[in-house]
């Protein structure tokens, strides 16, 4: 079994307090700029955030107090099952399975040459930096990470997480690594053997917590620690069912999280806009490596959050009404649009499931549980709160008329005679006679269609270049969904910029 030697919770909390006690965020950034940036990512295979909380886990709790906690969710089939191969590939490469193409634990057909792990990107961008990885699950260090990484160690099975922890501590204590990845496996082992609801699973969480404490203590005990700027991230590749196992589409199996501490991350904060690909992007950004658009990353740095209008609705989300399959305690939908937005339901039919009558604002955890395994889980590029028109779920109660609802944006400023760029994240699943239309109107004139959807479009970010009429000063965007008992359309992260 793993060693339980660890620093005390009080020591970690005092360290967190020192980080937090600054003159403000600009002062923190200035201090960090004067220090050497370094990254530590710790992976806890199969760990559930809810069970970490149940276990007490003082060392993980101290990291949460010092930085941010971000509950998150995964995909499910047909994109990829909730297995370790796709999960760790997503975390390490910064892209979703539709890009890295890892569908299971065989890694057959992977695209790591096109989408390499973040340690390999570090070696390519800054070859003088030292990279190190140690894993209790050999495929990570043998297959996902490339040979360009300075040191890749697969811990012998006889040593398991104890050996992985000892190796990580030794490298942090005796070496000078700049980017470190550590993988601990025993929580997943306990989940498979006993189930996530078991006492043994909690014991495995507590053991892993003590090992995290040892690793973090090794960072803080480094002779040069005062001159170093560490981003520390803890994450998981998937969750577990209460009875044990993963690979399916239940919320327990799809549940993941990111815990992170760094000089620009607010102590004790909670965020819902974070996804697993953000781990790689955050590590690269922290090390001063510019994220090349040609890399086609799905992740974005935790340190650079992008505000989104729909995310302002989180405090207005309400529990289920008609969707009895969703946990009654889960706050997950509203029909009230954010400031400046509106929903035109003047042509909308009546009746149907309350939650989905016209455009709704919801979360992944809520919407996907309305009906699993109908590809709602493939809505991977929406974040936090998003807008959805779901004719299929609306029709699960008696209706009169058709689904005809239009989501209307605020009036964005534009420059007449120039161009404007409209971007938004979309996911559209088609069944005739359903149709999705994107329309733009200038200064209140009649809307003009700029994009039509009549075929399934997987989750992606759309970028449309608009020709602004001479003299126009404002533009509104409309997303109109029409159909019957068909499928759905998701919209998120809408932005319109003018040049």
MILO-774321 format. One record per residue (C-alpha): residue in three letters; x, y, z. Coordinates in nm, 2 decimals. Example, Ala and Ser with C-alpha at 12.3 -4.5 7.8 and 13.67 -1.06 7.14 Angstrom:
+-----+--------+--------+--------+
|   r |      u |      v |      w |
+-----+--------+--------+--------+
| ALA |   1.23 |  -0.45 |   0.78 |
| SER |   1.37 |  -0.11 |   0.71 |
+-----+--------+--------+--------+
end
This chain:
+-----+--------+--------+--------+
|   r |      u |      v |      w |
+-----+--------+--------+--------+
| UNK |   0.00 |   0.00 |   0.00 |
| UNK |   0.10 |   0.36 |  -0.05 |
| UNK |   0.29 |   0.56 |   0.21 |
| UNK |   0.08 |   0.81 |   0.40 |
| UNK |   0.36 |   1.04 |   0.49 |
| UNK |   0.24 |   1.40 |   0.41 |
| UNK |   0.26 |   1.76 |   0.50 |
| UNK |  -0.01 |   1.89 |   0.74 |
| UNK |  -0.32 |   2.06 |   0.62 |
| UNK |  -0.23 |   2.36 |   0.83 |
| UNK |   0.10 |   2.40 |   0.64 |
| UNK |  -0.08 |   2.39 |   0.30 |
| UNK |  -0.35 |   2.63 |   0.41 |
| UNK |  -0.08 |   2.87 |   0.54 |
| UNK |   0.09 |   2.85 |   0.20 |
| UNK |  -0.24 |   2.92 |   0.03 |
| UNK |  -0.29 |   3.22 |   0.26 |
| UNK |   0.05 |   3.36 |   0.17 |
| UNK |  -0.04 |   3.33 |  -0.20 |
| UNK |  -0.37 |   3.50 |  -0.15 |
| UNK |  -0.24 |   3.79 |   0.06 |
| UNK |  -0.14 |   4.01 |  -0.22 |
| UNK |  -0.20 |   4.37 |  -0.32 |
| UNK |  -0.42 |   4.25 |  -0.60 |
| UNK |  -0.42 |   4.05 |  -0.92 |
| UNK |  -0.18 |   4.29 |  -1.10 |
| UNK |   0.07 |   4.26 |  -0.82 |
| UNK |   0.04 |   3.88 |  -0.83 |
| UNK |   0.10 |   3.88 |  -1.21 |
| UNK |   0.41 |   4.11 |  -1.16 |
| UNK |   0.55 |   3.88 |  -0.90 |
| UNK |   0.50 |   3.57 |  -1.11 |
| UNK |   0.66 |   3.74 |  -1.41 |
| UNK |   0.98 |   3.78 |  -1.20 |
| UNK |   0.99 |   3.41 |  -1.12 |
| UNK |   1.05 |   3.10 |  -1.33 |
| UNK |   0.73 |   2.94 |  -1.45 |
| UNK |   0.69 |   2.57 |  -1.38 |
| UNK |   0.40 |   2.32 |  -1.42 |
| UNK |   0.29 |   2.02 |  -1.22 |
| UNK |  -0.02 |   1.82 |  -1.34 |
| UNK |  -0.14 |   1.53 |  -1.12 |
| UNK |  -0.39 |   1.28 |  -1.27 |
| UNK |  -0.61 |   1.08 |  -1.03 |
| UNK |  -0.75 |   0.80 |  -1.25 |
| UNK |  -1.13 |   0.74 |  -1.19 |
| UNK |  -1.16 |   1.00 |  -0.92 |
| UNK |  -1.50 |   1.16 |  -0.84 |
| UNK |  -1.50 |   1.51 |  -0.70 |
| UNK |  -1.81 |   1.43 |  -0.49 |
| UNK |  -1.62 |   1.14 |  -0.33 |
| UNK |  -1.31 |   1.35 |  -0.27 |
| UNK |  -1.54 |   1.58 |  -0.07 |
| UNK |  -1.69 |   1.28 |   0.12 |
| UNK |  -1.34 |   1.16 |   0.20 |
| UNK |  -1.23 |   1.49 |   0.36 |
| UNK |  -0.90 |   1.48 |   0.16 |
| UNK |  -0.72 |   1.76 |   0.34 |
| UNK |  -0.44 |   1.81 |   0.09 |
| UNK |  -0.68 |   1.83 |  -0.21 |
| UNK |  -0.89 |   2.05 |   0.01 |
| UNK |  -0.60 |   2.29 |   0.07 |
| UNK |  -0.53 |   2.31 |  -0.31 |
| UNK |  -0.90 |   2.40 |  -0.36 |
| UNK |  -0.88 |   2.66 |  -0.09 |
| UNK |  -0.57 |   2.81 |  -0.26 |
| UNK |  -0.71 |   2.81 |  -0.61 |
| UNK |  -1.01 |   2.71 |  -0.83 |
| UNK |  -1.23 |   2.40 |  -0.85 |
| UNK |  -1.40 |   2.33 |  -1.18 |
| UNK |  -1.65 |   2.04 |  -1.20 |
| UNK |  -1.69 |   1.92 |  -1.55 |
| UNK |  -1.83 |   1.65 |  -1.78 |
| UNK |  -1.72 |   1.42 |  -2.06 |
| UNK |  -1.85 |   1.30 |  -2.39 |
| UNK |  -2.00 |   0.95 |  -2.43 |
| UNK |  -2.04 |   0.71 |  -2.73 |
| UNK |  -2.05 |   0.75 |  -3.02 |
| UNK |  -1.78 |   1.01 |  -2.98 |
| UNK |  -1.59 |   0.79 |  -2.74 |
| UNK |  -1.67 |   0.59 |  -2.43 |
| UNK |  -1.57 |   0.71 |  -2.08 |
| UNK |  -1.25 |   0.51 |  -2.07 |
| UNK |  -0.89 |   0.60 |  -1.97 |
| UNK |  -0.75 |   0.60 |  -2.32 |
| UNK |  -0.97 |   0.88 |  -2.45 |
| UNK |  -0.97 |   1.06 |  -2.12 |
| UNK |  -0.60 |   1.09 |  -2.07 |
| UNK |  -0.55 |   1.16 |  -2.44 |
| UNK |  -0.79 |   1.46 |  -2.41 |
| UNK |  -0.62 |   1.59 |  -2.10 |
| UNK |  -0.27 |   1.56 |  -2.24 |
| UNK |  -0.33 |   1.68 |  -2.60 |
| UNK |  -0.58 |   1.96 |  -2.53 |
| UNK |  -0.82 |   1.83 |  -2.79 |
| UNK |  -1.14 |   1.62 |  -2.78 |
| UNK |  -1.16 |   1.26 |  -2.92 |
| UNK |  -1.29 |   1.37 |  -3.26 |
| UNK |  -0.94 |   1.52 |  -3.31 |
| UNK |  -0.70 |   1.29 |  -3.13 |
| UNK |  -0.91 |   0.99 |  -3.24 |
| UNK |  -0.85 |   0.77 |  -2.94 |
| UNK |  -1.17 |   0.57 |  -2.90 |
| UNK |  -1.06 |   0.31 |  -2.64 |
| UNK |  -0.76 |   0.18 |  -2.45 |
| UNK |  -0.60 |   0.02 |  -2.76 |
| UNK |  -0.52 |   0.37 |  -2.90 |
| UNK |  -0.57 |   0.23 |  -3.25 |
| UNK |  -0.58 |   0.51 |  -3.51 |
| UNK |  -0.46 |   0.78 |  -3.27 |
| UNK |  -0.35 |   1.11 |  -3.42 |
| UNK |  -0.08 |   1.21 |  -3.18 |
| UNK |   0.15 |   1.31 |  -3.46 |
| UNK |  -0.11 |   1.58 |  -3.55 |
| UNK |  -0.22 |   1.65 |  -3.19 |
| UNK |   0.08 |   1.57 |  -2.96 |
| UNK |   0.08 |   1.59 |  -2.58 |
| UNK |   0.16 |   1.92 |  -2.41 |
| UNK |   0.50 |   1.79 |  -2.28 |
| UNK |   0.60 |   1.73 |  -2.64 |
| UNK |   0.48 |   2.07 |  -2.74 |
| UNK |   0.70 |   2.22 |  -2.46 |
| UNK |   1.00 |   2.03 |  -2.60 |
| UNK |   0.92 |   2.16 |  -2.95 |
| UNK |   0.87 |   2.52 |  -2.85 |
| UNK |   1.13 |   2.55 |  -2.57 |
| UNK |   1.37 |   2.25 |  -2.60 |
| UNK |   1.59 |   2.38 |  -2.31 |
| UNK |   1.30 |   2.32 |  -2.07 |
| UNK |   1.31 |   1.99 |  -1.88 |
| UNK |   1.00 |   1.76 |  -1.90 |
| UNK |   0.92 |   1.46 |  -1.68 |
| UNK |   0.64 |   1.21 |  -1.66 |
| UNK |   0.58 |   0.92 |  -1.43 |
| UNK |   0.27 |   0.70 |  -1.46 |
| UNK |   0.12 |   0.40 |  -1.28 |
| UNK |  -0.06 |   0.31 |  -1.61 |
| UNK |   0.20 |   0.24 |  -1.87 |
| UNK |   0.01 |   0.33 |  -2.18 |
| UNK |   0.03 |   0.70 |  -2.08 |
| UNK |   0.41 |   0.71 |  -2.08 |
| UNK |   0.45 |   0.44 |  -2.35 |
| UNK |   0.20 |   0.56 |  -2.60 |
| UNK |   0.03 |   0.90 |  -2.53 |
| UNK |   0.36 |   1.08 |  -2.45 |
| UNK |   0.61 |   1.10 |  -2.73 |
| UNK |   0.98 |   1.01 |  -2.72 |
| UNK |   1.06 |   1.38 |  -2.72 |
| UNK |   0.97 |   1.41 |  -2.35 |
| UNK |   1.30 |   1.41 |  -2.16 |
| UNK |   1.20 |   1.14 |  -1.92 |
| UNK |   0.90 |   0.90 |  -1.93 |
| UNK |   0.88 |   0.64 |  -1.65 |
| UNK |   0.62 |   0.36 |  -1.62 |
| UNK |   0.62 |   0.25 |  -1.26 |
| UNK |   0.65 |  -0.13 |  -1.22 |
| UNK |   0.32 |  -0.29 |  -1.11 |
| UNK |   0.47 |  -0.42 |  -0.79 |
| UNK |   0.53 |  -0.06 |  -0.68 |
| UNK |   0.22 |   0.09 |  -0.82 |
| UNK |   0.12 |   0.44 |  -0.69 |
| UNK |   0.37 |   0.42 |  -0.40 |
| UNK |   0.65 |   0.39 |  -0.65 |
| UNK |   0.50 |   0.66 |  -0.88 |
| UNK |   0.48 |   0.90 |  -0.58 |
| UNK |   0.84 |   0.82 |  -0.47 |
| UNK |   0.97 |   0.89 |  -0.82 |
| UNK |   0.78 |   1.21 |  -0.86 |
| UNK |   0.90 |   1.33 |  -0.51 |
| UNK |   1.26 |   1.24 |  -0.59 |
| UNK |   1.26 |   1.42 |  -0.93 |
| UNK |   1.10 |   1.73 |  -0.78 |
| UNK |   1.35 |   1.73 |  -0.48 |
| UNK |   1.67 |   1.64 |  -0.66 |
| UNK |   1.62 |   1.76 |  -1.02 |
| UNK |   1.50 |   2.08 |  -1.19 |
| UNK |   1.20 |   1.99 |  -1.40 |
| UNK |   1.00 |   2.26 |  -1.57 |
| UNK |   0.69 |   2.05 |  -1.66 |
| UNK |   0.58 |   1.74 |  -1.47 |
| UNK |   0.30 |   1.50 |  -1.52 |
| UNK |   0.22 |   1.24 |  -1.25 |
| UNK |  -0.05 |   0.97 |  -1.29 |
| UNK |  -0.19 |   0.78 |  -0.99 |
| UNK |  -0.42 |   0.48 |  -1.05 |
| UNK |  -0.54 |   0.32 |  -0.73 |
| UNK |  -0.87 |   0.52 |  -0.71 |
| UNK |  -0.97 |   0.37 |  -1.04 |
| UNK |  -0.86 |   0.02 |  -0.92 |
| UNK |  -1.08 |   0.06 |  -0.61 |
| UNK |  -1.37 |   0.18 |  -0.82 |
| UNK |  -1.35 |  -0.13 |  -1.04 |
| UNK |  -1.31 |  -0.37 |  -0.75 |
| UNK |  -1.55 |  -0.23 |  -0.49 |
| UNK |  -1.75 |   0.05 |  -0.66 |
| UNK |  -1.74 |   0.43 |  -0.61 |
| UNK |  -2.00 |   0.40 |  -0.32 |
| UNK |  -1.77 |   0.18 |  -0.12 |
| UNK |  -1.56 |   0.24 |   0.19 |
| UNK |  -1.26 |   0.10 |  -0.01 |
| UNK |  -1.30 |   0.37 |  -0.27 |
| UNK |  -1.30 |   0.64 |   0.00 |
| UNK |  -0.98 |   0.48 |   0.15 |
| UNK |  -0.82 |   0.49 |  -0.20 |
| UNK |  -0.91 |   0.86 |  -0.22 |
| UNK |  -0.75 |   0.93 |   0.11 |
| UNK |  -0.44 |   0.74 |   0.02 |
| UNK |  -0.41 |   0.94 |  -0.31 |
| UNK |  -0.47 |   1.26 |  -0.12 |
| UNK |  -0.18 |   1.18 |   0.11 |
| UNK |   0.03 |   1.11 |  -0.20 |
| UNK |  -0.07 |   1.44 |  -0.36 |
| UNK |   0.04 |   1.60 |  -0.03 |
| UNK |   0.38 |   1.44 |  -0.06 |
| UNK |   0.42 |   1.56 |  -0.42 |
| UNK |   0.31 |   1.92 |  -0.34 |
| UNK |   0.53 |   1.93 |  -0.03 |
| UNK |   0.83 |   1.83 |  -0.25 |
| UNK |   0.75 |   2.13 |  -0.48 |
| UNK |   0.74 |   2.37 |  -0.18 |
| UNK |   1.05 |   2.23 |  -0.03 |
| UNK |   1.26 |   2.29 |  -0.33 |
| UNK |   1.56 |   2.52 |  -0.26 |
| UNK |   1.46 |   2.75 |  -0.54 |
| UNK |   1.09 |   2.75 |  -0.47 |
| UNK |   1.08 |   3.12 |  -0.37 |
| UNK |   1.20 |   3.21 |  -0.72 |
| UNK |   0.96 |   2.97 |  -0.90 |
| UNK |   0.61 |   3.02 |  -1.02 |
| UNK |   0.42 |   2.69 |  -1.01 |
| UNK |   0.09 |   2.61 |  -1.17 |
| UNK |  -0.04 |   2.30 |  -1.00 |
| UNK |  -0.33 |   2.11 |  -1.16 |
| UNK |  -0.51 |   1.80 |  -1.04 |
| UNK |  -0.76 |   1.63 |  -1.27 |
| UNK |  -0.93 |   1.30 |  -1.35 |
| UNK |  -1.00 |   1.11 |  -1.68 |
| UNK |  -1.35 |   0.99 |  -1.60 |
| UNK |  -1.57 |   0.89 |  -1.30 |
| UNK |  -1.72 |   0.57 |  -1.18 |
| UNK |  -2.06 |   0.42 |  -1.11 |
| UNK |  -2.16 |   0.36 |  -0.75 |
| UNK |  -2.14 |  -0.02 |  -0.81 |
| UNK |  -1.81 |   0.02 |  -1.00 |
| UNK |  -1.71 |   0.06 |  -1.36 |
| UNK |  -1.71 |   0.32 |  -1.63 |
| UNK |  -1.74 |   0.35 |  -2.01 |
| UNK |  -2.11 |   0.44 |  -2.03 |
| UNK |  -2.31 |   0.76 |  -2.04 |
| UNK |  -2.43 |   0.81 |  -1.68 |
| UNK |  -2.35 |   1.14 |  -1.52 |
| UNK |  -2.13 |   0.95 |  -1.26 |
| UNK |  -1.92 |   0.80 |  -1.54 |
| UNK |  -1.89 |   1.13 |  -1.73 |
| UNK |  -1.80 |   1.34 |  -1.42 |
| UNK |  -1.46 |   1.49 |  -1.41 |
| UNK |  -1.30 |   1.80 |  -1.25 |
| UNK |  -1.00 |   2.04 |  -1.25 |
| UNK |  -0.84 |   2.17 |  -0.94 |
| UNK |  -0.57 |   2.44 |  -1.00 |
| UNK |  -0.36 |   2.68 |  -0.81 |
| UNK |  -0.16 |   2.96 |  -0.96 |
| UNK |  -0.09 |   3.33 |  -0.90 |
| UNK |  -0.38 |   3.45 |  -1.12 |
| UNK |  -0.64 |   3.20 |  -1.00 |
| UNK |  -0.87 |   3.33 |  -0.73 |
| UNK |  -0.84 |   3.13 |  -0.40 |
| UNK |  -1.15 |   2.93 |  -0.32 |
| UNK |  -1.32 |   3.00 |  -0.65 |
| UNK |  -1.55 |   2.77 |  -0.84 |
| UNK |  -1.59 |   2.78 |  -1.22 |
| UNK |  -1.82 |   2.59 |  -1.46 |
| UNK |  -1.67 |   2.70 |  -1.79 |
| UNK |  -1.37 |   2.47 |  -1.77 |
| UNK |  -1.32 |   2.15 |  -1.98 |
| UNK |  -1.05 |   1.88 |  -1.97 |
| UNK |  -0.86 |   2.01 |  -2.28 |
| UNK |  -0.80 |   2.33 |  -2.08 |
| UNK |  -0.53 |   2.15 |  -1.88 |
| UNK |  -0.29 |   2.12 |  -2.16 |
| UNK |  -0.36 |   2.48 |  -2.29 |
| UNK |  -0.31 |   2.62 |  -1.94 |
| UNK |   0.02 |   2.44 |  -1.89 |
| UNK |   0.15 |   2.57 |  -2.22 |
| UNK |   0.03 |   2.93 |  -2.15 |
| UNK |   0.19 |   2.92 |  -1.80 |
| UNK |   0.52 |   2.83 |  -1.95 |
| UNK |   0.51 |   3.13 |  -2.19 |
| UNK |   0.43 |   2.92 |  -2.50 |
| UNK |   0.20 |   3.10 |  -2.74 |
| UNK |  -0.09 |   2.88 |  -2.85 |
| UNK |  -0.06 |   2.86 |  -3.22 |
| UNK |  -0.41 |   2.86 |  -3.40 |
| UNK |  -0.26 |   2.60 |  -3.64 |
| UNK |  -0.25 |   2.35 |  -3.34 |
| UNK |  -0.64 |   2.36 |  -3.35 |
| UNK |  -0.66 |   2.32 |  -2.97 |
| UNK |  -0.99 |   2.28 |  -2.80 |
| UNK |  -0.85 |   2.39 |  -2.47 |
| UNK |  -0.81 |   2.75 |  -2.35 |
| UNK |  -0.60 |   2.87 |  -2.06 |
| UNK |  -0.77 |   2.88 |  -1.72 |
| UNK |  -0.58 |   3.20 |  -1.66 |
| UNK |  -0.76 |   3.37 |  -1.94 |
| UNK |  -1.14 |   3.32 |  -1.89 |
| UNK |  -1.37 |   3.44 |  -2.16 |
| UNK |  -1.69 |   3.60 |  -2.04 |
| UNK |  -2.01 |   3.46 |  -2.20 |
| UNK |  -2.36 |   3.61 |  -2.18 |
| UNK |  -2.53 |   3.27 |  -2.12 |
| UNK |  -2.30 |   3.19 |  -1.82 |
| UNK |  -2.45 |   3.49 |  -1.64 |
| UNK |  -2.77 |   3.29 |  -1.60 |
| UNK |  -2.63 |   3.03 |  -1.37 |
| UNK |  -2.78 |   3.19 |  -1.06 |
| UNK |  -3.12 |   3.19 |  -1.23 |
| UNK |  -3.13 |   2.82 |  -1.32 |
| UNK |  -3.42 |   2.62 |  -1.17 |
| UNK |  -3.50 |   2.26 |  -1.09 |
| UNK |  -3.69 |   2.02 |  -1.33 |
| UNK |  -4.06 |   2.06 |  -1.39 |
| UNK |  -4.17 |   1.78 |  -1.63 |
| UNK |  -3.84 |   1.60 |  -1.67 |
| UNK |  -3.89 |   1.35 |  -1.39 |
| UNK |  -3.57 |   1.15 |  -1.49 |
| UNK |  -3.35 |   1.44 |  -1.38 |
| UNK |  -3.24 |   1.47 |  -1.02 |
| UNK |  -3.49 |   1.70 |  -0.84 |
| UNK |  -3.21 |   1.89 |  -0.66 |
| UNK |  -3.03 |   1.97 |  -0.98 |
| UNK |  -3.06 |   2.34 |  -1.09 |
| UNK |  -3.04 |   2.33 |  -1.46 |
| UNK |  -3.27 |   2.54 |  -1.68 |
| UNK |  -3.44 |   2.87 |  -1.74 |
| UNK |  -3.64 |   3.04 |  -2.01 |
| UNK |  -3.52 |   3.38 |  -1.90 |
| UNK |  -3.26 |   3.51 |  -2.15 |
| UNK |  -2.95 |   3.71 |  -2.04 |
| UNK |  -2.95 |   4.09 |  -2.05 |
| UNK |  -2.99 |   4.22 |  -2.41 |
| UNK |  -3.11 |   3.88 |  -2.54 |
| UNK |  -3.47 |   3.78 |  -2.61 |
| UNK |  -3.66 |   3.47 |  -2.73 |
| UNK |  -3.94 |   3.51 |  -2.99 |
| UNK |  -4.20 |   3.24 |  -2.93 |
| UNK |  -4.48 |   3.41 |  -3.12 |
| UNK |  -4.50 |   3.12 |  -3.36 |
| UNK |  -4.43 |   2.85 |  -3.11 |
| UNK |  -4.68 |   2.57 |  -3.05 |
| UNK |  -4.84 |   2.51 |  -2.71 |
| UNK |  -4.81 |   2.23 |  -2.46 |
| UNK |  -4.51 |   1.99 |  -2.45 |
| UNK |  -4.24 |   1.95 |  -2.19 |
| UNK |  -4.21 |   2.27 |  -2.00 |
| UNK |  -3.83 |   2.27 |  -1.99 |
| UNK |  -3.79 |   2.27 |  -2.36 |
| UNK |  -4.07 |   2.49 |  -2.49 |
| UNK |  -3.88 |   2.72 |  -2.72 |
| UNK |  -3.52 |   2.81 |  -2.67 |
| UNK |  -3.40 |   2.72 |  -2.32 |
| UNK |  -3.08 |   2.80 |  -2.13 |
| UNK |  -2.94 |   2.49 |  -1.96 |
| UNK |  -2.63 |   2.29 |  -1.86 |
| UNK |  -2.47 |   1.97 |  -1.98 |
| UNK |  -2.55 |   1.79 |  -1.66 |
| UNK |  -2.92 |   1.88 |  -1.68 |
| UNK |  -2.98 |   1.86 |  -2.06 |
| UNK |  -2.81 |   1.53 |  -2.12 |
| UNK |  -3.00 |   1.36 |  -1.84 |
| UNK |  -3.33 |   1.44 |  -2.01 |
| UNK |  -3.26 |   1.14 |  -2.23 |
| UNK |  -2.92 |   0.97 |  -2.24 |
| UNK |  -2.76 |   0.80 |  -2.54 |
| UNK |  -2.92 |   1.02 |  -2.81 |
| UNK |  -2.59 |   1.20 |  -2.87 |
| UNK |  -2.66 |   1.50 |  -2.65 |
| UNK |  -2.33 |   1.39 |  -2.47 |
| UNK |  -2.15 |   1.49 |  -2.79 |
| UNK |  -2.21 |   1.86 |  -2.72 |
| UNK |  -1.84 |   1.89 |  -2.62 |
| UNK |  -1.76 |   2.25 |  -2.73 |
| UNK |  -2.04 |   2.43 |  -2.54 |
| UNK |  -1.93 |   2.54 |  -2.19 |
| UNK |  -2.12 |   2.63 |  -1.87 |
| UNK |  -2.47 |   2.75 |  -1.96 |
| UNK |  -2.57 |   2.73 |  -2.32 |
| UNK |  -2.89 |   2.78 |  -2.53 |
| UNK |  -3.07 |   2.47 |  -2.67 |
| UNK |  -3.38 |   2.42 |  -2.89 |
| UNK |  -3.49 |   2.06 |  -2.85 |
| UNK |  -3.79 |   1.96 |  -3.05 |
| UNK |  -3.75 |   1.59 |  -2.96 |
| UNK |  -3.78 |   1.64 |  -2.58 |
| UNK |  -4.05 |   1.91 |  -2.62 |
| UNK |  -4.27 |   1.65 |  -2.79 |
| UNK |  -4.25 |   1.41 |  -2.50 |
| UNK |  -4.58 |   1.55 |  -2.38 |
| UNK |  -4.88 |   1.64 |  -2.59 |
| UNK |  -4.83 |   1.95 |  -2.81 |
| UNK |  -5.04 |   2.16 |  -3.04 |
| UNK |  -4.86 |   2.32 |  -3.34 |
| UNK |  -4.49 |   2.30 |  -3.43 |
| UNK |  -4.17 |   2.40 |  -3.27 |
| UNK |  -4.08 |   2.75 |  -3.40 |
| UNK |  -3.87 |   2.96 |  -3.18 |
| UNK |  -3.61 |   3.23 |  -3.24 |
| UNK |  -3.32 |   3.33 |  -3.01 |
| UNK |  -3.23 |   3.70 |  -3.07 |
| UNK |  -2.90 |   3.86 |  -2.97 |
| UNK |  -2.83 |   4.21 |  -2.84 |
| UNK |  -2.76 |   4.49 |  -3.09 |
| UNK |  -2.38 |   4.47 |  -3.16 |
| UNK |  -2.20 |   4.78 |  -3.29 |
| UNK |  -2.08 |   4.75 |  -3.65 |
| UNK |  -1.90 |   4.97 |  -3.90 |
| UNK |  -2.11 |   5.05 |  -4.21 |
| UNK |  -1.94 |   4.94 |  -4.53 |
| UNK |  -1.69 |   4.72 |  -4.35 |
| UNK |  -1.69 |   4.36 |  -4.25 |
| UNK |  -1.80 |   4.19 |  -3.92 |
| UNK |  -1.71 |   3.85 |  -3.79 |
| UNK |  -1.97 |   3.63 |  -3.62 |
| UNK |  -1.85 |   3.34 |  -3.42 |
| UNK |  -2.05 |   3.09 |  -3.21 |
| UNK |  -2.03 |   2.73 |  -3.09 |
| UNK |  -2.29 |   2.51 |  -3.24 |
| UNK |  -2.41 |   2.15 |  -3.24 |
| UNK |  -2.69 |   2.06 |  -3.46 |
| UNK |  -2.86 |   1.72 |  -3.50 |
| UNK |  -3.10 |   1.70 |  -3.80 |
| UNK |  -3.41 |   1.51 |  -3.88 |
| UNK |  -3.65 |   1.64 |  -4.15 |
| UNK |  -3.85 |   1.86 |  -4.16 |
| UNK |  -3.63 |   2.04 |  -3.90 |
| UNK |  -3.43 |   2.35 |  -4.00 |
| UNK |  -3.20 |   2.59 |  -3.83 |
| UNK |  -3.14 |   2.94 |  -3.96 |
| UNK |  -2.89 |   3.21 |  -3.87 |
| UNK |  -3.02 |   3.55 |  -3.97 |
| UNK |  -2.87 |   3.90 |  -3.93 |
| UNK |  -3.05 |   4.23 |  -3.93 |
| UNK |  -2.89 |   4.58 |  -3.95 |
| UNK |  -3.04 |   4.88 |  -3.77 |
| UNK |  -3.37 |   4.70 |  -3.73 |
| UNK |  -3.42 |   4.62 |  -4.10 |
| UNK |  -3.56 |   4.28 |  -4.22 |
| UNK |  -3.33 |   3.99 |  -4.12 |
| UNK |  -3.12 |   3.82 |  -4.38 |
| UNK |  -3.03 |   3.45 |  -4.37 |
| UNK |  -2.65 |   3.40 |  -4.35 |
| UNK |  -2.64 |   3.03 |  -4.27 |
| UNK |  -2.89 |   2.74 |  -4.29 |
| UNK |  -2.87 |   2.40 |  -4.12 |
| UNK |  -3.05 |   2.11 |  -4.28 |
| UNK |  -2.79 |   1.84 |  -4.21 |
| UNK |  -2.63 |   1.72 |  -3.89 |
| UNK |  -2.33 |   1.94 |  -3.79 |
| UNK |  -2.11 |   1.80 |  -3.51 |
| UNK |  -2.00 |   2.02 |  -3.22 |
| UNK |  -1.77 |   2.30 |  -3.36 |
| UNK |  -1.71 |   2.67 |  -3.36 |
| UNK |  -1.85 |   2.85 |  -3.66 |
| UNK |  -1.69 |   3.17 |  -3.80 |
| UNK |  -1.89 |   3.38 |  -4.05 |
| UNK |  -1.77 |   3.69 |  -4.23 |
| UNK |  -2.05 |   3.94 |  -4.27 |
| UNK |  -2.06 |   4.23 |  -4.52 |
| UNK |  -2.20 |   4.53 |  -4.33 |
| UNK |  -2.42 |   4.76 |  -4.54 |
| UNK |  -2.30 |   5.12 |  -4.58 |
| UNK |  -2.42 |   5.34 |  -4.30 |
| UNK |  -2.52 |   5.05 |  -4.07 |
| UNK |  -2.44 |   5.10 |  -3.70 |
| UNK |  -2.58 |   4.79 |  -3.53 |
| UNK |  -2.65 |   4.42 |  -3.61 |
| UNK |  -2.87 |   4.17 |  -3.43 |
| UNK |  -2.83 |   3.79 |  -3.48 |
| UNK |  -3.12 |   3.55 |  -3.48 |
| UNK |  -3.11 |   3.17 |  -3.44 |
| UNK |  -3.44 |   3.03 |  -3.56 |
| UNK |  -3.52 |   2.66 |  -3.51 |
| UNK |  -3.83 |   2.51 |  -3.67 |
| UNK |  -3.95 |   2.15 |  -3.68 |
| UNK |  -4.17 |   1.88 |  -3.53 |
| UNK |  -4.08 |   1.58 |  -3.32 |
| UNK |  -3.72 |   1.59 |  -3.45 |
| UNK |  -3.38 |   1.66 |  -3.29 |
| UNK |  -3.20 |   1.96 |  -3.14 |
| UNK |  -2.97 |   2.27 |  -3.19 |
| UNK |  -2.72 |   2.41 |  -2.94 |
| UNK |  -2.58 |   2.76 |  -2.95 |
| UNK |  -2.31 |   2.91 |  -2.72 |
| UNK |  -2.03 |   3.17 |  -2.69 |
| UNK |  -2.18 |   3.41 |  -2.95 |
| UNK |  -1.96 |   3.70 |  -3.05 |
| UNK |  -1.98 |   3.96 |  -3.32 |
| UNK |  -1.68 |   4.19 |  -3.38 |
| UNK |  -1.66 |   4.46 |  -3.65 |
| UNK |  -1.36 |   4.59 |  -3.84 |
+-----+--------+--------+--------+
end
